[in-house]
Structure formats: structure tokens, C-alpha cells
Amino acid sequence: MEHITYTIGPGEWICTVTDLQEWFRCRFQHQVLSILRFFEEQNYITYSLLGKNRLVKFKISDWPKDNTVLEYNYPCKKDTGFFFFPIAKVHELIGIGKCSEMDVLLDLWIHGVYNDSSVQGSDSGPIVYYRDNTGNPLTSFNELGERWSLSKASASRLLKKLEEKEYITLISFTGKHGSVIYLNNYLSVMFNISDVMIDKEEIAMKMQLPIHVPEEITIEDSASVSVSETVTDSQITVTKNDSCVPDSHMKFIVQKVAELLDSQGIPCCHCSKTRYILSPLSACKDIFNTFTLNIICPYGNAAYRFELSVSPGDESAQKMPAVAEPSALKGGE
């Protein structure tokens, strides 16, 4: 740099003060130096000024403990994103005071989990999970506000802003269920693999959260509230059953399921001539109801059969219209 060669080891970096000023979003250089002094006082880094105080050489104090250190220097091939960071340090830094938007975004990314069998919903995409040993990534704006030293309203506005900028996919559920947060572009940045599409209806089913059916829906007008434009009431047949879930509500759920399967690439669910036949397998009124959903192609192509479990919601728990909750969807060709 500036015709002078500097040697750095694992866990060390060198850059200009101007670079740090841009990265830290500081207006003046003395603010940058103040931040560096604070990190040094907290024993996170050590640093020195070089080249007439134009350059900064810094070292992360416990880098060897949290990262594999080679016995020789080797250039990092990762040009974008950031290195993995110890979770314990994240909690320390987040707890220091009020978080900025960048703090919040980094906090979300550091806690990203993908395809972990112990974390619900992580198989659908990289999900934010704060590792509370429950395996449930559902959180609330109130909890996030307390974590980031923000009000509940401020946390909500910030997450909506991040969603508008397409940094995250925020899926909020009614009542006291909470929200889940998926990270957009996480896989391509962190692992250089293709990102996945997040389908909110699919997430609701996997998380076993309610599907809310419009109030006073009838057999005659159920087609008018169809979720999918390609699935009409006349395409759906619900065989006689003793379920406590009305047939009109079951048709509405079938329309939701068909829309989900269409988004997952099953072509028959995009055809206006496809028939959907729902037959009960069991009817335990106080627990759940199991149905077989047959999807019939009129042109003799592959038929599909799925098993659908449905349980009614507790209407007394919240002031909502009738609720049906899909707790499982299994299927095959």
C-alpha cells in the first residue's frame, strides 16, 4: 500500500482510515478512531496506526479460538459477504446498546440456519433462529425490540423496511403465533449456491399454523373466494363425512393446497379440468381429521394422491372467523 509492503497474519487486516469511515458510516475520522478504541477497551481487537495515521492495522484478539488458523498465509477466495462470527460475541455486542439498522441486519444473518432437522421451517430456506433450544423460530416484534433495545413499533417498522428492500422475507401469523424471518440471497452470498423461493402458504402448513377461512362462507359462494384462479368449486368433490369441519371450508382448504402444489411445479394443479376428490380416512372430532386428496388428470396423465390432516382451531382463544389448521400434508405420485 502506497509502495510499502506490510505483512499480516491470520486474524489481521490492514486498510485505510477512510475505508473504515465508509464501513462504519461515520462522518468524521475521529469517530472511527473512537470506535476502534472502544473495541480495544472491550478486548475485541488490538490496532495500530501506520503511514502517517492514514492506515489502520488491526487484529481480532481471539481469532485463533473461533477460526481455523493455517501455519502459513493463504489468500481468502471469498470476495463478498462476511466471515462466520462467534454467536457469543454477537450477543455481547447486541447487548451493548441501541442497535442500528446494520446491527439488526447482521444479527439476523449471523443467526441464519438452513436445512437443520432440529429447526422448524429451515428446510424451506435460511431462517432466523435465535438458538433457544426449542427448535421453534417463531418470534415476536416485542421480543426483537427488547433484543435490539428498540420499541415494538420501531422493530416492526425496521423489519418491514428490510422486507421492502428485499433483504428478508417476513411471514407474520395472526393472533399470538408470532413471525418467522427468512433471509434473501443468503445461500448465494454465504455458500455460493442457488437461493430458494419462499412460499408463505407452504411455510404456514409446515409450521402447523392456521388457515383462516372467510366468515359465513357457503357452498354457493366458496368459488368467489377461491385462492387460486384455476381451481373452482365445481372441480372439488368432498365425499360425505362426519367431520366437524364444514364441506365448504374443506373446499377452501383444497383450493389453498392446490395453489401451493401449483407453485411447487405440479402441472395438473394449473389445469381447469383437473378434478380434486377429498375422502375421509378418519374422523376424531376432538383431535384431528385425516383425508385422502386425489388429484385426477382428465387426459390420463399421472395422478397424485396426498394425505391431509386437518384440525379445527379454538374460536374462543381469539376473535377470528372459523379456523381450520392443516397439520400435515403427505403425498406422492
C-alpha positions as CSV (number, residue, x, y, z in Angstrom):
1,M,0.0,0.0,0.0
2,E,1.4,3.3,-1.1
3,H,4.5,1.4,-2.3
4,I,5.2,0.0,1.1
5,T,4.8,-3.7,1.9
6,Y,3.1,-4.8,5.1
7,T,2.9,-8.3,6.5
8,I,-0.3,-9.5,8.1
9,G,-1.0,-12.9,9.7
10,P,-4.3,-14.9,10.3
11,G,-6.8,-12.7,12.0
12,E,-5.1,-9.5,11.0
13,W,-6.2,-6.9,8.5
14,I,-4.9,-3.6,7.1
15,C,-7.0,-0.8,5.5
16,T,-7.2,3.0,5.3
17,V,-9.0,5.1,7.9
18,T,-11.1,6.3,5.0
19,D,-12.2,2.7,4.3
20,L,-13.3,2.3,7.9
21,Q,-15.1,5.6,7.8
22,E,-17.2,4.3,4.9
23,W,-17.8,0.9,6.5
24,F,-18.8,2.4,9.9
25,R,-21.0,5.0,8.2
26,C,-19.0,7.8,10.1
27,R,-18.9,11.4,9.0
28,F,-15.5,12.1,10.6
29,Q,-12.3,10.2,11.0
30,H,-12.1,10.9,14.8
31,Q,-15.4,8.9,15.1
32,V,-13.7,5.9,13.5
33,L,-10.8,6.1,16.0
34,S,-13.2,6.4,18.9
35,I,-14.9,3.1,17.7
36,L,-11.6,1.4,17.4
37,R,-10.6,2.5,21.0
38,F,-13.9,1.2,22.3
39,F,-13.4,-2.2,20.7
40,E,-9.8,-2.3,22.1
41,E,-11.1,-1.5,25.6
42,Q,-13.6,-4.4,25.3
43,N,-10.6,-6.7,24.3
44,Y,-12.2,-7.4,20.9
45,I,-9.2,-6.1,18.9
46,T,-5.8,-4.5,19.0
47,Y,-4.9,-1.9,16.4
48,S,-2.1,0.5,15.4
49,L,-2.0,3.5,13.0
50,L,0.6,3.4,10.2
51,G,1.6,5.6,7.3
52,K,1.2,8.9,9.0
53,N,-2.0,7.7,10.6
54,R,-3.7,7.1,7.2
55,L,-3.6,3.3,7.6
56,V,-5.0,1.0,10.3
57,K,-3.7,-2.4,11.1
58,F,-5.9,-4.3,13.4
59,K,-6.1,-7.9,14.8
60,I,-9.1,-9.7,16.2
61,S,-8.0,-10.9,19.7
62,D,-9.4,-14.4,19.8
63,W,-9.5,-15.1,16.1
64,P,-7.5,-18.4,16.5
65,K,-10.0,-19.7,19.0
66,D,-13.0,-19.2,16.7
67,N,-11.4,-19.9,13.4
68,T,-9.1,-22.5,11.9
69,V,-5.6,-20.9,11.6
70,L,-3.2,-22.2,9.0
71,E,0.5,-22.4,9.7
72,Y,1.1,-20.3,6.5
73,N,-0.5,-17.3,4.8
74,Y,-3.2,-18.2,2.3
75,P,-5.4,-15.6,0.4
76,C,-9.1,-15.9,1.0
77,K,-11.1,-16.5,-2.1
78,K,-14.3,-15.1,-0.7
79,D,-14.8,-11.6,-2.1
80,T,-18.3,-10.9,-0.9
81,G,-20.3,-11.5,2.3
82,F,-18.6,-11.9,5.6
83,F,-16.8,-14.4,7.7
84,F,-18.6,-16.6,10.3
85,F,-18.7,-14.9,13.7
86,P,-19.0,-16.5,17.1
87,I,-22.5,-16.3,18.4
88,A,-21.4,-15.4,22.0
89,K,-19.7,-12.3,20.7
90,V,-22.8,-11.3,18.7
91,H,-24.9,-11.4,21.9
92,E,-22.3,-9.3,23.7
93,L,-22.2,-6.6,21.0
94,I,-26.0,-6.6,20.5
95,G,-26.5,-6.1,24.3
96,I,-24.2,-3.0,24.4
97,G,-27.0,-0.6,23.4
98,K,-29.5,0.5,20.8
99,C,-28.9,-1.3,17.5
100,S,-28.6,0.4,14.2
101,E,-30.2,-1.0,11.0
102,M,-26.9,-2.5,10.0
103,D,-26.6,-4.1,13.5
104,V,-30.0,-5.6,13.1
105,L,-29.3,-7.0,9.7
106,L,-26.0,-8.5,10.7
107,D,-27.7,-10.0,13.8
108,L,-30.3,-11.7,11.6
109,W,-27.7,-13.0,9.2
110,I,-25.4,-14.4,11.9
111,H,-28.4,-16.3,13.3
112,G,-29.4,-17.8,9.9
113,V,-30.0,-21.6,9.9
114,Y,-30.6,-23.7,6.8
115,N,-31.7,-27.3,6.4
116,D,-31.3,-28.2,10.1
117,S,-33.6,-31.0,11.1
118,S,-33.9,-29.7,14.6
119,V,-35.2,-26.3,13.5
120,Q,-38.7,-26.0,12.1
121,G,-39.0,-24.4,8.7
122,S,-35.3,-24.4,8.0
123,D,-35.7,-27.0,5.2
124,S,-37.7,-24.4,3.2
125,G,-35.0,-21.8,3.3
126,P,-32.4,-20.0,5.5
127,I,-34.4,-19.0,8.6
128,V,-33.5,-16.8,11.5
129,Y,-33.3,-18.8,14.7
130,Y,-32.0,-17.4,18.0
131,R,-30.9,-20.8,19.4
132,D,-33.2,-21.0,22.4
133,N,-33.1,-24.9,22.4
134,T,-36.8,-25.0,21.3
135,G,-36.3,-25.6,17.6
136,N,-39.1,-23.1,17.0
137,P,-38.0,-20.0,15.0
138,L,-41.2,-18.1,15.7
139,T,-40.6,-14.7,17.4
140,S,-42.5,-11.5,18.1
141,F,-41.8,-7.8,17.5
142,N,-41.8,-7.3,21.2
143,E,-39.1,-9.9,21.8
144,L,-37.0,-8.5,18.9
145,G,-37.5,-4.9,20.2
146,E,-36.1,-5.9,23.6
147,R,-33.2,-7.7,22.0
148,W,-32.3,-4.7,19.9
149,S,-33.1,-2.0,22.5
150,L,-35.9,-0.7,20.3
151,S,-39.6,-0.3,20.9
152,K,-42.0,-2.9,19.5
153,A,-43.2,-0.4,16.9
154,S,-39.7,0.5,15.8
155,A,-38.7,-3.2,15.4
156,S,-41.8,-3.7,13.3
157,R,-41.1,-0.7,11.1
158,L,-37.5,-1.8,10.7
159,L,-38.4,-5.3,9.6
160,K,-40.9,-4.0,7.2
161,K,-38.3,-1.7,5.7
162,L,-35.8,-4.6,5.3
163,E,-38.5,-6.6,3.6
164,E,-39.3,-3.8,1.2
165,K,-35.6,-3.7,0.3
166,E,-35.8,-7.5,-0.3
167,Y,-33.2,-8.3,2.3
168,I,-35.6,-10.6,4.2
169,T,-38.9,-12.4,3.8
170,L,-41.1,-11.7,6.8
171,I,-44.0,-14.0,7.5
172,S,-46.3,-12.9,10.2
173,F,-49.2,-15.0,11.6
174,T,-52.4,-13.9,13.2
175,G,-53.0,-13.8,16.9
176,K,-50.2,-14.6,19.3
177,H,-48.4,-17.0,17.0
178,G,-45.7,-14.5,16.0
179,S,-43.5,-14.2,12.9
180,V,-40.7,-16.1,11.1
181,I,-37.9,-14.4,9.2
182,Y,-36.2,-15.8,6.1
183,L,-33.0,-14.4,4.7
184,N,-33.0,-13.5,1.0
185,N,-29.8,-14.2,-1.0
186,Y,-28.2,-15.9,2.0
187,L,-27.2,-19.1,0.2
188,S,-25.7,-17.4,-2.8
189,V,-23.6,-15.0,-0.6
190,M,-22.5,-17.4,2.1
191,F,-22.1,-20.6,0.2
192,N,-22.2,-19.6,-3.5
193,I,-25.2,-21.9,-4.2
194,S,-28.6,-21.1,-5.7
195,D,-31.1,-19.3,-3.5
196,V,-34.5,-20.8,-2.9
197,M,-38.0,-19.4,-3.2
198,I,-40.0,-18.9,-0.1
199,D,-43.7,-19.7,-0.3
200,K,-45.7,-18.3,2.6
201,E,-48.6,-20.8,2.4
202,E,-46.1,-23.7,2.4
203,I,-44.4,-22.3,5.5
204,A,-47.8,-21.9,7.3
205,M,-48.5,-25.6,6.6
206,K,-45.1,-26.8,7.7
207,M,-45.2,-24.7,10.9
208,Q,-48.7,-26.1,11.6
209,L,-50.3,-22.6,11.7
210,P,-53.9,-21.8,11.0
211,I,-55.5,-21.2,7.6
212,H,-58.3,-18.7,8.2
213,V,-61.5,-19.3,6.3
214,P,-63.7,-16.3,5.5
215,E,-66.7,-15.8,7.8
216,E,-70.1,-17.2,6.7
217,I,-68.7,-19.0,3.6
218,T,-71.2,-21.2,1.9
219,I,-71.0,-23.8,-0.8
220,E,-72.5,-21.5,-3.4
221,D,-70.1,-18.6,-2.8
222,S,-67.0,-20.6,-1.9
223,A,-65.8,-20.3,-5.6
224,S,-65.9,-16.5,-5.3
225,V,-63.3,-16.5,-2.5
226,S,-61.1,-19.1,-4.2
227,V,-57.4,-18.6,-3.5
228,S,-56.4,-20.0,-6.9
229,E,-58.0,-18.6,-10.1
230,T,-57.6,-22.0,-11.8
231,V,-59.4,-24.1,-9.1
232,T,-63.1,-23.6,-9.0
233,D,-65.7,-25.0,-6.6
234,S,-67.1,-27.4,-9.3
235,Q,-63.7,-29.1,-9.6
236,I,-63.7,-30.2,-6.0
237,T,-65.7,-33.2,-4.6
238,V,-65.9,-33.7,-0.8
239,T,-67.3,-37.1,-0.1
240,K,-69.8,-37.4,2.8
241,N,-68.1,-37.3,6.2
242,D,-68.7,-36.7,9.9
243,S,-66.0,-34.2,10.3
244,C,-66.6,-31.1,12.4
245,V,-65.1,-29.0,9.6
246,P,-67.8,-28.0,7.1
247,D,-67.5,-29.1,3.4
248,S,-67.4,-25.5,2.2
249,H,-64.4,-24.9,4.5
250,M,-62.7,-28.1,3.2
251,K,-63.1,-26.9,-0.3
252,F,-61.5,-23.6,0.6
253,I,-58.5,-25.6,2.1
254,V,-58.3,-27.7,-1.0
255,Q,-58.0,-24.6,-3.1
256,K,-55.2,-23.4,-0.9
257,V,-53.4,-26.7,-1.2
258,A,-53.8,-26.7,-5.0
259,E,-52.3,-23.3,-5.2
260,L,-49.3,-24.5,-3.1
261,L,-48.8,-27.6,-5.3
262,D,-49.1,-25.5,-8.4
263,S,-46.3,-23.2,-7.1
264,Q,-44.2,-26.4,-6.4
265,G,-44.4,-27.4,-10.1
266,I,-47.3,-29.9,-10.2
267,P,-48.8,-29.1,-13.7
268,C,-52.2,-30.7,-13.1
269,C,-52.9,-28.1,-10.4
270,H,-52.8,-25.4,-13.1
271,C,-55.4,-27.1,-15.3
272,S,-59.1,-26.0,-15.2
273,K,-60.3,-29.6,-16.0
274,T,-58.4,-31.3,-13.1
275,R,-60.7,-33.0,-10.5
276,Y,-60.0,-32.9,-6.8
277,I,-61.6,-35.7,-4.7
278,L,-61.4,-35.4,-0.9
279,S,-62.3,-38.6,1.1
280,P,-62.1,-39.1,4.9
281,L,-59.8,-41.6,6.3
282,S,-60.6,-40.9,10.0
283,A,-62.8,-38.5,12.0
284,C,-61.8,-37.9,15.6
285,K,-63.8,-34.8,16.3
286,D,-61.8,-33.7,19.3
287,I,-58.4,-34.3,17.8
288,F,-58.0,-34.1,14.0
289,N,-59.4,-35.4,10.8
290,T,-57.4,-37.2,8.1
291,F,-58.4,-37.1,4.5
292,T,-57.1,-38.5,1.2
293,L,-56.8,-35.9,-1.6
294,N,-56.8,-37.4,-5.1
295,I,-55.9,-35.2,-8.0
296,I,-57.3,-36.6,-11.2
297,C,-56.0,-35.7,-14.6
298,P,-58.8,-35.9,-17.3
299,Y,-56.2,-36.6,-20.0
300,G,-54.9,-39.8,-18.4
301,N,-51.6,-38.3,-17.2
302,A,-50.1,-39.1,-13.8
303,A,-52.5,-38.9,-10.9
304,Y,-51.5,-37.6,-7.5
305,R,-52.6,-38.7,-4.0
306,F,-52.0,-36.8,-0.8
307,E,-52.9,-37.3,2.8
308,L,-54.2,-34.2,4.5
309,S,-54.7,-33.8,8.3
310,V,-57.0,-31.0,9.5
311,S,-57.9,-29.9,12.9
312,P,-60.3,-27.1,14.0
313,G,-59.0,-24.0,15.8
314,D,-60.1,-22.8,19.2
315,E,-62.5,-19.9,18.3
316,S,-62.7,-18.8,21.9
317,A,-59.0,-18.1,22.0
318,Q,-59.2,-15.2,19.6
319,K,-61.9,-13.2,17.9
320,M,-61.5,-14.7,14.4
321,P,-63.8,-16.4,12.0
322,A,-63.9,-20.1,11.6
323,V,-60.4,-21.6,11.5
324,A,-59.0,-24.8,10.0
325,E,-55.4,-25.8,10.7
326,P,-53.5,-28.1,8.3
327,S,-51.2,-30.1,10.4
328,A,-49.7,-32.4,7.8
329,L,-49.5,-32.8,4.1
330,K,-48.0,-36.0,2.7
331,G,-48.2,-37.1,-0.8
332,G,-46.8,-39.0,-3.8
333,E,-47.4,-39.7,-7.4
